[in-house]
Amino acid sequence: MRWDELFADLDAQLSAAEAAELAAEVADRTRQEVGQLRLVDRLRPALGARVTLQVAGLGTAHGTLLDAGTDWLLVQEDGARELLLPTASVLSVSGVGGPAEVPNSEGEVVRRLDVRWALKGLVRSRSGVQVLLLDGSALTGTLDRVGADHVDLAEHAPGEPRRAAAVRQVRLVPLAALAAIRSWG
């Protein structure tokens, strides 16, 4: 009878040890997976959600999250203007909840859809923009070119089309200085 109790006790101890080991392994794997999440992985499931962002050089922005690229966000502000934000200028985002998108091994094409790709869309559209810099200053005009680390902005008054006579100057703006780019509507 004592042997039965001894074996039952050993079996319970073994079961408890196995359960503790499994719980530790699950916790460790969870921490590793969370450690692989990027901001975009947290934001992609929130597309269409109303968000509040703190942005360097801009302050608080409210709107609907339209898209999230590898290093940029597109938000439709209250008032129907779109705001393109390099994620490097985003200080915080609220209004996002729920699960994150599982990170995948992005292909070469997806990796190339960075903020420069989004800016090239503005160049192609010839849309007038307000360029907000990290120091809080604002420039207006039309984006002419996107280089490896900068954009060329033809400065002119808001609402004017880009015409040679309207352009005051062409200014080179480093991508690292961009806080946001706002469409004129």
N, C-alpha and C positions, 0 to 999 in steps of 0.2 A: 504494500500500500504506500509506503514511503517513497518507493521508486516512482510510482505513478505521479505523486505530487511533485517530485523533483523534476521529472521529465516535462510535466505540464508547466512548471515554473520556468524551465529553460526554454521551452517552446514559446511562452509568452514574452520572455526577454528577447528572443531572436526576432519575433514578429514586431516588437516595439522598436528594435534597432533597425530593422529593414524599413519600417514606416518612417522613422526619423531620417534615415539616409535618403529615401525617396523624396521627402519633403525638402531636404537641403538641396538636392539636385534640381528639383523643380524651381526653387527660389533662385538658385544660381543661374539656371538657363533663362529665367524671366529677366533677371538683371542684365544678362548679356544681350538679350533681344532688345530691351529698352535702351540699352547703351548704343545700339546700332541705329535707332530712330533719328531721323533728321527733322527739321522744322517742317519741311514740305510733306513728309510722311504723316505728320500730325494734322496738317492743314488740308490736304487733298480730300479726305472724307467730309470736310466741312464746307465744300464748295456749295454756294447758294445760301450759306448762313450769314446772318448779320454779325459783324465783328467790330470791335473797337481796337485800334492800333495806336501805340505810342511810337512815333517816328522821329528820329534825330533830325533837327532842322525844320520840322513841320509841326510837331506837337501831336495832338490827338486827332485821329481821323476815324470817322464812322462810315460804315457802308456794308455792301454785300460782297462777299468774297467770290469773285468770278473765276479765277484760275490761279494755279500755283505751279511755277516752273522750278527748275533746279536751284535758282538763286534769285527769284523774283516772285512777286505777288501782283495780281490785278484785282483791284477793288472798285466797285461802282459806288461812288460817294452819294450821299444824299444830294439831290440836285442833278443827278444823271451824268455827272462828269466821271470819267474813269481816271484812276490813279494807279500808275505803275510804280511799284516799290522794289528797289533792290533789297533783298533780305538783309544785307549788311547794315542798312539804315533802320531796320525794324527793331525797336527796343523791347516791345512786348505785344502780345495779341490776346485779347479776351473774347469770349463768346464762342469758343471752340470747346467742344466736349466730345465724349464718346471715344471709341477706339481709334487707333492709328492705322494707317494703311501699312500693310506689311511691306517692308523695304524689299525691293527686288534688285537683281543685278541688272541695272539699266544698260541698254544697248548703246552703241556709239551715237546713234541718231538722237536719242533722248538726252544724252549728256551734252550734246551740242546746242540744245534748246535753252541756252542761258539768257541772261538779261540782254546781251548783245543781239540775240535773235529777236527778242521782243522789241528792242529799239529799232531794228531794221524794218520791222513792220510799220513803225511810225514814219520812218524815212520814206518807205514806199507809198504810204497814204498821203504824204505831204500835208498832214494835219498840223494845225497850229498847236503849240504846247506851251505850258509854263514849266520851266525847269527849276525845281527847288533844290538848293544846295544844303549841305550839312551845316553850314554856318547860319542858316535861316534866310539867306538872300534868295531872290527869285529873278529869273530871266525869262523873257518871252520871245518866241520866234518859231522857226521850223527847223527840224533836224535835217541836216544835209547828208551826213555820213556817219557811219559807226566804224571806228577803228578798233584795234585790239584792246586798247585801254582808255579810249576817249570817244566823245561824240563831237561833231562839228555842229554848232547851233548858229543859224543865220538869224540874228536878232532883228526883230521888227515889232511893231505895236500889236497888241492882242486884237484879233479879229481881222487883221489885214492879211490878204494872201501874200505868199512869198513872191515878191517881184523885186527885180534888181534895184529899182528906185526906192523901195520901202525898206530894204535891208540897211541897217545902220552899220553893222559890222558882223564878221563871222568870228565866233568865240569857240575856242577849244575847251571842252569841259572833261576832266578826267572822270572815268566811271566811278572811281573811289570817292569822288566828291558829291555824287548824286544822292539826294535824300529821297526824291520822288519826281515823277513826271506826270503832270496833270493835263488831260486833254481839255480843249476849249469847248467841248460839247458837241 
